[in-house]
Amino acid sequence: MIWYGIIICGVITFLIRFIPISGIISGELSPSTKNSFKYIPLAVLTPIIVNDLSIVENNSLFFIENYKLYAGLISIIVALITNNILATISIGMASYLSMSNLMNI
């Protein structure tokens, strides 16, 4: 039963990518459809990032000793201030490493 679901999802994913390239559908997309495409990365990545930052050990939530959560919040602040991906990643990783090393001493 699971394999049927995997195969169906694979076929749907293939068709979503193949149909626009093949020319089966002619014409342009509407401006509202094109405008909505910019929200897809945000909608896909947000649950992945929130899940990774909030769940630590044994699938339980930790907020006091969750260094990933604090480093993520620092990264969000840096991203909003600088709008620079390299600074965001660098400061986020440095804050995580420093918090996890200093708190474990």
C-alpha positions as YAML, in Angstrom:
chain: A
units: angstrom
residues:
- id: 1
  name: MET
  ca: [0.00, 0.00, 0.00]
- id: 2
  name: ILE
  ca: [2.85, 2.37, 0.83]
- id: 3
  name: TRP
  ca: [4.54, 1.61, -2.49]
- id: 4
  name: TYR
  ca: [1.39, 2.64, -4.36]
- id: 5
  name: GLY
  ca: [1.46, 5.98, -2.55]
- id: 6
  name: ILE
  ca: [5.15, 6.47, -3.35]
- id: 7
  name: ILE
  ca: [4.59, 5.63, -7.04]
- id: 8
  name: ILE
  ca: [1.57, 7.95, -7.29]
- id: 9
  name: CYS
  ca: [3.51, 10.81, -5.67]
- id: 10
  name: GLY
  ca: [6.40, 10.18, -8.06]
- id: 11
  name: VAL
  ca: [4.12, 10.26, -11.10]
- id: 12
  name: ILE
  ca: [2.42, 13.46, -9.92]
- id: 13
  name: THR
  ca: [5.80, 15.10, -9.26]
- id: 14
  name: PHE
  ca: [7.04, 14.06, -12.69]
- id: 15
  name: LEU
  ca: [3.92, 15.41, -14.42]
- id: 16
  name: ILE
  ca: [4.15, 18.72, -12.57]
- id: 17
  name: ARG
  ca: [7.65, 19.18, -13.93]
- id: 18
  name: PHE
  ca: [7.14, 17.62, -17.38]
- id: 19
  name: ILE
  ca: [3.91, 19.25, -18.57]
- id: 20
  name: PRO
  ca: [5.16, 22.88, -18.59]
- id: 21
  name: ILE
  ca: [8.38, 21.90, -20.40]
- id: 22
  name: SER
  ca: [6.70, 19.63, -22.96]
- id: 23
  name: GLY
  ca: [4.46, 22.31, -24.43]
- id: 24
  name: ILE
  ca: [1.26, 20.34, -23.84]
- id: 25
  name: ILE
  ca: [-0.21, 23.43, -22.23]
- id: 26
  name: SER
  ca: [0.31, 26.44, -24.42]
- id: 27
  name: GLY
  ca: [0.24, 30.01, -23.26]
- id: 28
  name: GLU
  ca: [1.43, 32.00, -20.30]
- id: 29
  name: LEU
  ca: [0.49, 31.60, -16.69]
- id: 30
  name: SER
  ca: [-1.67, 34.24, -15.12]
- id: 31
  name: PRO
  ca: [0.14, 36.97, -13.17]
- id: 32
  name: SER
  ca: [-1.49, 35.87, -9.92]
- id: 33
  name: THR
  ca: [-0.18, 32.32, -10.43]
- id: 34
  name: LYS
  ca: [3.32, 33.60, -11.18]
- id: 35
  name: ASN
  ca: [3.13, 35.86, -8.13]
- id: 36
  name: SER
  ca: [2.13, 32.97, -5.88]
- id: 37
  name: PHE
  ca: [5.25, 30.97, -6.86]
- id: 38
  name: LYS
  ca: [7.45, 33.21, -4.72]
- id: 39
  name: TYR
  ca: [5.80, 31.82, -1.56]
- id: 40
  name: ILE
  ca: [6.58, 28.16, -2.31]
- id: 41
  name: PRO
  ca: [10.11, 28.09, -0.79]
- id: 42
  name: LEU
  ca: [8.83, 29.78, 2.37]
- id: 43
  name: ALA
  ca: [5.94, 27.34, 2.70]
- id: 44
  name: VAL
  ca: [8.16, 24.31, 2.16]
- id: 45
  name: LEU
  ca: [11.19, 25.29, 4.24]
- id: 46
  name: THR
  ca: [9.44, 26.79, 7.28]
- id: 47
  name: PRO
  ca: [8.07, 23.49, 8.69]
- id: 48
  name: ILE
  ca: [11.41, 21.77, 8.11]
- id: 49
  name: ILE
  ca: [13.37, 24.47, 9.91]
- id: 50
  name: VAL
  ca: [10.89, 24.85, 12.79]
- id: 51
  name: ASN
  ca: [10.83, 21.09, 13.33]
- id: 52
  name: ASP
  ca: [14.62, 20.90, 13.34]
- id: 53
  name: LEU
  ca: [15.00, 23.80, 15.77]
- id: 54
  name: SER
  ca: [12.31, 22.80, 18.23]
- id: 55
  name: ILE
  ca: [12.74, 19.02, 18.71]
- id: 56
  name: VAL
  ca: [15.98, 17.98, 20.40]
- id: 57
  name: GLU
  ca: [16.27, 14.61, 22.12]
- id: 58
  name: ASN
  ca: [13.88, 11.67, 22.06]
- id: 59
  name: ASN
  ca: [11.33, 13.68, 20.05]
- id: 60
  name: SER
  ca: [10.59, 15.97, 22.98]
- id: 61
  name: LEU
  ca: [10.57, 19.73, 23.18]
- id: 62
  name: PHE
  ca: [13.33, 21.48, 25.09]
- id: 63
  name: PHE
  ca: [13.45, 25.25, 25.34]
- id: 64
  name: ILE
  ca: [15.97, 25.93, 28.11]
- id: 65
  name: GLU
  ca: [18.95, 23.96, 26.81]
- id: 66
  name: ASN
  ca: [18.04, 24.10, 23.12]
- id: 67
  name: TYR
  ca: [21.04, 25.86, 21.62]
- id: 68
  name: LYS
  ca: [19.77, 25.32, 18.08]
- id: 69
  name: LEU
  ca: [16.65, 27.36, 18.87]
- id: 70
  name: TYR
  ca: [18.63, 30.29, 20.25]
- id: 71
  name: ALA
  ca: [21.09, 30.18, 17.35]
- id: 72
  name: GLY
  ca: [18.13, 30.12, 14.97]
- id: 73
  name: LEU
  ca: [16.62, 33.19, 16.62]
- id: 74
  name: ILE
  ca: [19.97, 34.98, 16.38]
- id: 75
  name: SER
  ca: [20.17, 34.00, 12.71]
- id: 76
  name: ILE
  ca: [16.69, 35.40, 12.07]
- id: 77
  name: ILE
  ca: [17.68, 38.72, 13.65]
- id: 78
  name: VAL
  ca: [20.90, 38.84, 11.61]
- id: 79
  name: ALA
  ca: [18.99, 38.02, 8.42]
- id: 80
  name: LEU
  ca: [16.49, 40.80, 9.07]
- id: 81
  name: ILE
  ca: [19.20, 43.36, 9.82]
- id: 82
  name: THR
  ca: [21.83, 42.52, 7.20]
- id: 83
  name: ASN
  ca: [19.84, 40.74, 4.45]
- id: 84
  name: ASN
  ca: [23.05, 38.80, 3.76]
- id: 85
  name: ILE
  ca: [22.99, 34.99, 3.57]
- id: 86
  name: LEU
  ca: [26.70, 34.56, 4.30]
- id: 87
  name: ALA
  ca: [26.50, 36.68, 7.45]
- id: 88
  name: THR
  ca: [23.34, 34.86, 8.55]
- id: 89
  name: ILE
  ca: [24.87, 31.40, 8.20]
- id: 90
  name: SER
  ca: [28.23, 32.41, 9.68]
- id: 91
  name: ILE
  ca: [26.82, 34.15, 12.74]
- id: 92
  name: GLY
  ca: [24.20, 31.45, 13.25]
- id: 93
  name: MET
  ca: [26.78, 28.66, 13.18]
- id: 94
  name: ALA
  ca: [29.22, 30.63, 15.35]
- id: 95
  name: SER
  ca: [26.52, 31.34, 17.92]
- id: 96
  name: TYR
  ca: [25.46, 27.69, 18.00]
- id: 97
  name: LEU
  ca: [29.03, 26.44, 18.39]
- id: 98
  name: SER
  ca: [29.87, 28.98, 21.07]
- id: 99
  name: MET
  ca: [26.68, 28.30, 23.06]
- id: 100
  name: SER
  ca: [27.02, 24.53, 22.88]
- id: 101
  name: ASN
  ca: [30.74, 24.60, 23.82]
- id: 102
  name: LEU
  ca: [30.46, 27.20, 26.60]
- id: 103
  name: MET
  ca: [27.40, 25.63, 28.22]
- id: 104
  name: ASN
  ca: [28.90, 22.13, 28.26]
- id: 105
  name: ILE
  ca: [32.02, 23.17, 30.18]
...
